[in-house]
Structure formats: C-alpha cells, structure tokens
Amino acid sequence: LNRTPPRTQSALLEAMAAGLPVAATDVGDVAYTLPPEARAHVVPNGPGAERDLGVALAALVADPERRAALGALSEERVKASFSLEGMVEAYRRVYDLGLGR
C-alpha cells in the first residue's frame, strides 16, 4: 500500500485475511491495523517513502520465514479484531463495561 486514503483500507485487510505479510506507508490506521510485529515494515509517508517502501519490501522478499510468520500473525489479527465475530465481541465488551458487568 502506498499513500492509501485513511478510510480506504480494505486492500490491507484483504491481504491480511489472506495471510500475506504487508509493507506499507504510514497512512491512516495502517500501523494500528497491523500486528505489532509487522509494524517494522510500515514506513513514514513523505519524501523518500518510495525508497523506504522498497527497502521494506526487499527485507520481506529476502526472508521467507519472516514473511510466513508475519502473514500468519496478520491473518490472526484480522480474525480477532476485524471479522464480524471479532467486532461483535468488541462491542459486547464495551456494553458490558458500560453496564458494569
């Protein structure tokens, strides 16, 4: 992902759900969306972003084990935090806190 508008993150979530590792520029909620272990491949958005993104991609290409591990973590994060079930559970927790349960 490169310079994606903050509200347009479906490609990021789809890649994560497919178990793919992600290298991206730091726009919108990209860094928050990714599992913490994958945030090293999020580069600042601005001058030099293309170069930095290339470096991040090259690091992933060079390390198949890390790619597989980050892909698996990304898939787990999507299921836990961004799936329908995950979102329903998050809302349930908020309501329970509000109701003092």
N, C-alpha and C positions, 0 to 999 in steps of 0.2 A: 504494500500500500504506500502510496506517495501522495501527500497533500490531499487526503480524503476529507471532505467536509465533515465536521463533528457528528452530524446526525446520520451520516451515510456509512454505517459500519457493518452492513450485512455481509459484505465480502469477507471481512475479518472474521466474523462469527462463523460463516460457512467454512472457511479454511480451517478454523479451529475445530469445528464439529467433524470435519473430515480427517482430523488427526494430523494436520500439517503444521510444521513449525512456521513462525511468522517473523519476518523482518519488516519493519515499517518506520515511517517518520512519526514523530510525536505530535499528533494532531488529535483534537477531541479527547475522547476517553480511551485511546488506543492502549496506553501504558496500563491504565487501570483494568482494562478488559483482559489483558494477557495475564497468565500466571506469573507470579513474581520472578520465577527462574528464567522466564523468557524476556524480561524487560531489558536485558543487556543488548538485545538486538533491536531496540527502539532508539532511533537516532533523532537528534534535535532537528526540528523543521526550520529551515532557513538557509543562508548561504552555506554551501558545501554539503547540503543534505544528500544530493545525488551521489557524491563521492562516499560519504559516510554510510549510506544505504548499500552501496556496492561492497564496502568492506564488511558490513554485517551479513550480507548475502554470501559473500565468499567464505566467511567463517562457518556458516551453516553448511555450505557445499562441501567444505573440507572435513567435516566431522559427522559422518553418518550416524554414529551412536547418539550424539547430542541432538541431531535432527529427530531421531526416533523418540528420544526421551521427552523433548520439548513438545513434539506432536501429541504424545500420549497425555502429557500434563494439560495441554490446551484443550484436548477433547474432554478430559475430566472436568475442567473448569466450565466449559460450555454446558455440559450436562448438569453440573451442580448449581450454576449461577444464572444461566441464560435460557434454559429449557423451560417449557411451560411448568413442569413439575417443580423445578428449582425456584421459579418466580412465585408460584403459589405458596411454596414453603416459606419463602422470604416474607410475603405478605402475612401469612399466618403468624409468623414470629412477631411482626410489627403489631398486629392486632392483639396478640396475647400480651405483649408489653403494655400496650395502651389500656388493656382491660385488667392489668395487674395479675395476670396468670403466670 
